[in-house]
């Protein structure tokens, strides 16, 4: 059976909202206060991550891709940020040379009209096709994030399938961002 091994003090205050294991030697801990840290299973801090915006909310989206060592976190500010597990700051704020993910818009005109009406920011700005993830403020809380291998068409190069795309669930909408 599974036995209790004891409590490990990771030196932080705040309810844990997400846990993930990027490798057998690492544990990713996300707290309700917005603190995000990569620790050893014994509790030693490897790295803390800057830029996550959260406070007293349990259901914000979180996704980790262990192959590419990239995580995505939703914040209370309606934004989604992406980090490499090897850098302390989100991609937009770091010197990393990665293309910004782009919003994959909708083709159906009636759905696009509904989309535009639902995504006006109050100042007349609407989320548009090809908006970068860093520029998007989602109109509802982002509750689900998923890294998914890029689906390629028969005429596209096979190496495109090695990329992971980010799917964002906010309210009734699912958004698809290509990465990179």
N, C-alpha and C positions, 0 to 999 in steps of 0.2 A: 504494500500500500504506500501511499504518499504520506510522508511524515513532516511535521513542522520543524524547520531547521533553525528557527529563531528570527528575531527582528534585526534588520540591518538599518542603522541610522545613516542616511545619505546626506545629512547635514543641511537639509532644506526644510522650510516650513511651507505647508500648503498641501491640500489634498491632491493625490496623484490622479490625473485624468486619463493618462495613456502610458502604456509600457510597451516596449518593443525590444527585440534582441537582434541587432544588426549582425552580430557574430557570437560565437561561443564565449568570447572574452569581453563582450560589451553589452550594456543595458542602457537603453534610452528611456529617460524619465521625464515626463511632461507634467507640470503641476498647474493647478487652477490659478495660481498667482501669475502665471506666464513664464515661470522659470523652466528652462529646458536644459538638461544636462546629459552627457554621455558618461557613464560610470562603469567601473568593473563590477562583477557580481559581488565582490567583497565590499564595495562601497567607496572605493577611491575614485575621485573625479578625474576624468580624462580631459573633458572640455565642457564648457558651458556655452550656450548659444544666445546671441543677442538678437533683439528685434521682434520677439513674439509679443503680441498684444492680447492679453487675456486677464480677466479678473472675475472670479465668481461665476463661472459658466462651465457646465460639465459636458455639453454636447457639441463642441466644436470639432470640425473634421481634422483628421490626422492620417497621414499615409507615409510609409517607409518602403523604399525599394532597396533591398539588401544587395542586389547585384550591382547597381550603380552607386550605392551608398548616398542616396539622396532622400531627404524627407520634405514633406509639405505639411504646413500647419495653417489652420484658419484662425483668424483673430477676431476679437470683438469689434474691431474697426471695419469689418466687412471685407477685409483683404485676405489673400492667401499668399504666404511667403514660402520660398523654397531654399533649403540649405544643403550644402554638401556636408556630410558628417565629418569632413576633414577641415572645415573652415568655421569660424565662430560667428560670421555674419551671413545674412541671407544673400543670395546671388546678386540681387540688384545693388546691394551696398558693398559688394566685394569686387575685386579686380578680376574675378573669374571670367574667362572668355567663352561664354555660352549664350546662344541666341535666346532671346526672351520668348516664352511660349506665346502662341497666338490663339485668339478665340476663333474657333471653327464655327462660323455662322450657319444660319439655317437657309434652306433653299425655298421652301414653301412660302408664298407671299402672305397668306393669311396668318400663318404661324409667325412670320417675321413681323407683321403688324402688331400682333399680340405681344411678341417679345419686346418690341420697341416701347410699347405702352407700359409694360411691366418694369422696364429698365431705365426709365428717365430718372435722373438724379435730382430733380427739383430745380436745376439751373439750366435745363434744356439739353444737357449732355446725355446721350444714350450709348450704352455699350454697343460697339460695332464689331463686325467681322474684322479680324486681324488686329484687334486690340491686344496689347501685351498684358499678360497676367498681372504684372506689377501696377498697371494703370487701372485695373478693374476694381470697383467697389461693388460687391454683390448686394442686391436689394434685400436679401433675407440671409439669416445665419447659414453659413456653410457647415453642414452637418456630416457630409461624407466626402472623402477624398480617396482616389484610387489611381495608382500607377498601373498602366496596362501596356503590354508590348504593342508597338505600332502595327496596325494591320496594313499590309501592302497589297496593291493590285498586281495582277500578273505582269503588267508592263513596267512596273517600278523595280529598281534594283533591290536585290534580296537584303543588302546591308541596312536598308531603311527599317527592316523588321527588328533590328538590334536596338532601336530607340524605344523609349518608353514615353507614352503620352499621359497627361494628367487629366483625369475626369473629376469634375467638381459638382457636387450635389448641393443645391441651395434652394430651399422651398420646393416648388414643383419642377424646377428646371435642372437639367443635367447639361453641363458645359464641357466641351472637349478642347483641350489645349495641346497643341503639338509641342514636343520637347525634344530636341531643339528644332 
